[in-house]
Amino acid sequence: MEDIAKVERFTVSEFQSRVSRAQQAMREHQLDGLLVSSMDNIRYFTGIDSTFWESYARPWFVLVRAEGDPIAIVPEIGRSIMETLWVKEIRSWPSPRRDDDGTSLVIQAVSELPRRFGRVGAELGMELRVGMPVSQVLDIMKGLQGVELVDGSKAIWQLRMIKSEAEVARIRTAIDIAGGVYDTVPDFVRIGDTEKRIQREFRARLNSSGASSIPVVICRSDIGGPFEITGGPRDRKIADGDLLFIDTGTTFDGYYCDYDRNYQVGDATDALLQAHEKVWQANEIGLKSVRAGVSAASVFQAMAKVLSSGEEDLNSNGRMGHGLGLRVTEPPSVKVEDQTVLQAGMVLCIEPGLEYEPGKIVLHEETVLVTEGGMELLTKRASRQLPRIY
Amino acid sequence: MEDIAKVERFTVSEFQSRVSRAQQAMREHQLDGLLVSSMDNIRYFTGIDSTFWESYARPWFVLVRAEGDPIAIVPEIGRSIMETLWVKEIRSWPSPRRDDDGTSLVIQAVSELPRRFGRVGAELGMELRVGMPVSQVLDIMKGLQGVELVDGSKAIWQLRMIKSEAEVARIRTAIDIAGGVYDTVPDFVRIGDTEKRIQREFRARLNSSGASSIPVVICRSDIGGPFEITGGPRDRKIADGDLLFIDTGTTFDGYYCDYDRNYQVGDATDALLQAHEKVWQANEIGLKSVRAGVSAASVFQAMAKVLSSGEEDLNSNGRMGHGLGLRVTEPPSVKVEDQTVLQAGMVLCIEPGLEYEPGKIVLHEETVLVTEGGMELLTKRASRQLPRIY
């Protein structure tokens, strides 16, 4: 078993370009620096590939400065791997250290920044998490003099929402890996298989197809459609009349795919087939409505029109799509309230759904790259007719 | 392929017992409630099995009250799964909602708590993360009147550090799954295999052996020992003279194992074999030093004596062990500064390590259940002689 899926490593100029764009965003948002501590943002700026963040014992930090290269402030155990990357200035301490787990090093580095605005952005806001306890964020805030730690989420997402070609290549690969496995589902799944067995075999195939990691494989079935789509797989055996729903967030070199597929198990009712057709059509309209210059909200509205005469119950899951990248969901949200203007280079999951009867959900999801004139479909479009399991 | 590894589902009385212990801890720490939002703490109190938290789009909350059952405050998309669990009071809102993503519901629920101390604990401190943006924590703090949101980490870890029999059963199963795969490494790994290939095959075997998820498989090799142990697998081919290091955090029904194994690739130098013997002996001493009533620090010191005449350079990774449970690392830390007194029911990873030459690490890790008179070894003890790969 060898890795078939391969991409060229990110070049140093890729990271330099990200930093340069970050510096542009800092000027716009009046920031002297960006302090990041989450796995995804540290990876974004340094290229580190690590699962060490699964442990909450030690915080890691990167300070992206308004001028010059970023500084890595990492536990001593992380110094060696950081030295293999492009960031040159690395400061470290023997972590975990309860009373000062990098706090004073971070305060010092932030204090050394040339002061133009007296503000440094941190991962305080929308769809971001910090890689340290909240009490440490508060300690850093208190320890800074003449510099304020403010919400840097707008600057961060302004950057990360627009993907480089090299980033899109990774998302494409993750999608292709999952797509190949989705195609084989009718071959390896039989009536009577449990959700757990199906999930395990699906995961085995993702693994052997070259997935870097497999954080999410949702596998839910019920008569006419799953009643919910957030939980783990059960011992339930799929049966005639079910709709089998599989959704995966699989990564390749750090970047996610996120899309689902539906399978008709044995015979389906007319109500299910009609709901499926409606959602498939809504997806079609949603895909066609994407292009640079329109709002995320307008994509939602285009799909909502297909799904409903009014807009009743369409927003109970809050949205019908989202961004995709180093996280399985990223801004923007495809929803009425999100006026984000789509730009070329954004990658979006377009995800209309319908609870066509109480407890029976049909959900479709495709992924697109936004282009100037429209979009490029990254997923292999789901067939209009439900694939069938016997 | 069927699931061989099985355990009985957690009973409702298991969760009631956790809540009852939480309420005892709240009295000790003068808290009127515990507000949790992280995946692991929500799972601890409700039993939810979900990977939905991989998305940062929607926060989930559980408020554990000083009296009565907990209240779940969850996005509408999460209501259906929450209704299948034991928690009866469920409040929800259409998330994601940018201006009030559950904040007012949380403030309301906290405000309804009978006030005895005027303090509610949240996941603000040691080895905890919140499942919402920091700005939302600050909004909740500001919105509360007459109740203060304080660091609840001591109360939370006081609870979670002591595992029930049902929790230990899950850790045991995760360990047995990984242990079975470790035993087969000399069978399926050959000189010339890449780290990536070895990691992928290791993961395939964990998956087919019944792992619920496989968040961490570290696979690093270098001549005489890996120079670092935090990064992802490389295209490097293992070669004669290497030490191959594999470390996995694999879960079963939410609970982790976390332990490593080392393999001699071809011939080893005397220096490596001596270092290995020293670390193996340190582990032996560490295991023997564990029992209820001694401090975590004393276990560290027992191992440090074997590894070094002084205590030079032993603490560069900060510690030689840690707790284990719903996270891959949990308190306490096996380190000089951690005076936590070990209690029966704690599960500890005992992990002495040595950088015997610059850039050559030997690390051993075993897992024990602390008992009144000593400990029960949960891992199958690593052989004193390095297993060999040809």
Boltz contact constraints between the chains, C-beta under 6 A:
constraints:
  - contact:
      token1: [A, 3]
      token2: [B, 196]
      max_distance: 6.0
  - contact:
      token1: [A, 49]
      token2: [B, 232]
      max_distance: 6.0
  - contact:
      token1: [A, 50]
      token2: [B, 230]
      max_distance: 6.0
  - contact:
      token1: [A, 50]
      token2: [B, 231]
      max_distance: 6.0
  - contact:
      token1: [A, 51]
      token2: [B, 216]
      max_distance: 6.0
  - contact:
      token1: [A, 52]
      token2: [B, 230]
      max_distance: 6.0
  - contact:
      token1: [A, 54]
      token2: [B, 215]
      max_distance: 6.0
  - contact:
      token1: [A, 54]
      token2: [B, 216]
      max_distance: 6.0
  - contact:
      token1: [A, 54]
      token2: [B, 249]
      max_distance: 6.0
  - contact:
      token1: [A, 54]
      token2: [B, 328]
      max_distance: 6.0
  - contact:
      token1: [A, 55]
      token2: [B, 328]
      max_distance: 6.0
  - contact:
      token1: [A, 55]
      token2: [B, 329]
      max_distance: 6.0
  - contact:
      token1: [A, 56]
      token2: [B, 127]
      max_distance: 6.0
  - contact:
      token1: [A, 56]
      token2: [B, 129]
      max_distance: 6.0
  - contact:
      token1: [A, 57]
      token2: [B, 127]
      max_distance: 6.0
  - contact:
      token1: [A, 57]
      token2: [B, 329]
      max_distance: 6.0
  - contact:
      token1: [A, 76]
      token2: [B, 316]
      max_distance: 6.0
  - contact:
      token1: [A, 77]
      token2: [B, 317]
      max_distance: 6.0
  - contact:
      token1: [A, 78]
      token2: [B, 230]
      max_distance: 6.0
  - contact:
      token1: [A, 80]
      token2: [B, 227]
      max_distance: 6.0
  - contact:
      token1: [A, 80]
      token2: [B, 228]
      max_distance: 6.0
  - contact:
      token1: [A, 81]
      token2: [B, 228]
      max_distance: 6.0
  - contact:
      token1: [A, 81]
      token2: [B, 230]
      max_distance: 6.0
  - contact:
      token1: [A, 81]
      token2: [B, 231]
      max_distance: 6.0
  - contact:
      token1: [A, 94]
      token2: [B, 315]
      max_distance: 6.0
  - contact:
      token1: [A, 94]
      token2: [B, 316]
      max_distance: 6.0
  - contact:
      token1: [A, 94]
      token2: [B, 318]
      max_distance: 6.0
  - contact:
      token1: [A, 95]
      token2: [B, 318]
      max_distance: 6.0
  - contact:
      token1: [A, 96]
      token2: [B, 318]
      max_distance: 6.0
  - contact:
      token1: [A, 96]
      token2: [B, 333]
      max_distance: 6.0
  - contact:
      token1: [A, 124]
      token2: [B, 134]
      max_distance: 6.0
  - contact:
      token1: [A, 124]
      token2: [B, 135]
      max_distance: 6.0
  - contact:
      token1: [A, 125]
      token2: [B, 133]
      max_distance: 6.0
  - contact:
      token1: [A, 125]
      token2: [B, 135]
      max_distance: 6.0
  - contact:
      token1: [A, 127]
      token2: [B, 56]
      max_distance: 6.0
  - contact:
      token1: [A, 127]
      token2: [B, 57]
      max_distance: 6.0
  - contact:
      token1: [A, 128]
      token2: [B, 133]
      max_distance: 6.0
  - contact:
      token1: [A, 129]
      token2: [B, 56]
      max_distance: 6.0
  - contact:
      token1: [A, 130]
      token2: [B, 134]
      max_distance: 6.0
  - contact:
      token1: [A, 133]
      token2: [B, 125]
      max_distance: 6.0
  - contact:
      token1: [A, 133]
      token2: [B, 128]
      max_distance: 6.0
  - contact:
      token1: [A, 134]
      token2: [B, 124]
      max_distance: 6.0
  - contact:
      token1: [A, 134]
      token2: [B, 130]
      max_distance: 6.0
  - contact:
      token1: [A, 134]
      token2: [B, 134]
      max_distance: 6.0
  - contact:
      token1: [A, 134]
      token2: [B, 137]
      max_distance: 6.0
  - contact:
      token1: [A, 135]
      token2: [B, 124]
      max_distance: 6.0
  - contact:
      token1: [A, 135]
      token2: [B, 125]
      max_distance: 6.0
  - contact:
      token1: [A, 135]
      token2: [B, 151]
      max_distance: 6.0
  - contact:
      token1: [A, 137]
      token2: [B, 134]
      max_distance: 6.0
  - contact:
      token1: [A, 151]
      token2: [B, 135]
      max_distance: 6.0
  - contact:
      token1: [A, 196]
      token2: [B, 3]
      max_distance: 6.0
  - contact:
      token1: [A, 203]
      token2: [B, 207]
      max_distance: 6.0
  - contact:
      token1: [A, 204]
      token2: [B, 207]
      max_distance: 6.0
  - contact:
      token1: [A, 207]
      token2: [B, 203]
      max_distance: 6.0
  - contact:
      token1: [A, 207]
      token2: [B, 204]
      max_distance: 6.0
  - contact:
      token1: [A, 215]
      token2: [B, 54]
      max_distance: 6.0
  - contact:
      token1: [A, 216]
      token2: [B, 51]
      max_distance: 6.0
  - contact:
      token1: [A, 216]
      token2: [B, 54]
      max_distance: 6.0
  - contact:
      token1: [A, 227]
      token2: [B, 80]
      max_distance: 6.0
  - contact:
      token1: [A, 228]
      token2: [B, 80]
      max_distance: 6.0
  - contact:
      token1: [A, 228]
      token2: [B, 81]
      max_distance: 6.0
  - contact:
      token1: [A, 230]
      token2: [B, 50]
      max_distance: 6.0
  - contact:
      token1: [A, 230]
      token2: [B, 52]
      max_distance: 6.0
  - contact:
      token1: [A, 230]
      token2: [B, 78]
      max_distance: 6.0
  - contact:
      token1: [A, 230]
      token2: [B, 81]
      max_distance: 6.0
  - contact:
      token1: [A, 231]
      token2: [B, 50]
      max_distance: 6.0
  - contact:
      token1: [A, 231]
      token2: [B, 81]
      max_distance: 6.0
  - contact:
      token1: [A, 232]
      token2: [B, 49]
      max_distance: 6.0
  - contact:
      token1: [A, 249]
      token2: [B, 54]
      max_distance: 6.0
  - contact:
      token1: [A, 315]
      token2: [B, 94]
      max_distance: 6.0
  - contact:
      token1: [A, 316]
      token2: [B, 76]
      max_distance: 6.0
  - contact:
      token1: [A, 316]
      token2: [B, 94]
      max_distance: 6.0
  - contact:
      token1: [A, 317]
      token2: [B, 77]
      max_distance: 6.0
  - contact:
      token1: [A, 318]
      token2: [B, 94]
      max_distance: 6.0
  - contact:
      token1: [A, 318]
      token2: [B, 95]
      max_distance: 6.0
  - contact:
      token1: [A, 318]
      token2: [B, 96]
      max_distance: 6.0
  - contact:
      token1: [A, 328]
      token2: [B, 54]
      max_distance: 6.0
  - contact:
      token1: [A, 328]
      token2: [B, 55]
      max_distance: 6.0
  - contact:
      token1: [A, 329]
      token2: [B, 55]
      max_distance: 6.0
  - contact:
      token1: [A, 329]
      token2: [B, 57]
      max_distance: 6.0
  - contact:
      token1: [A, 333]
      token2: [B, 96]
      max_distance: 6.0
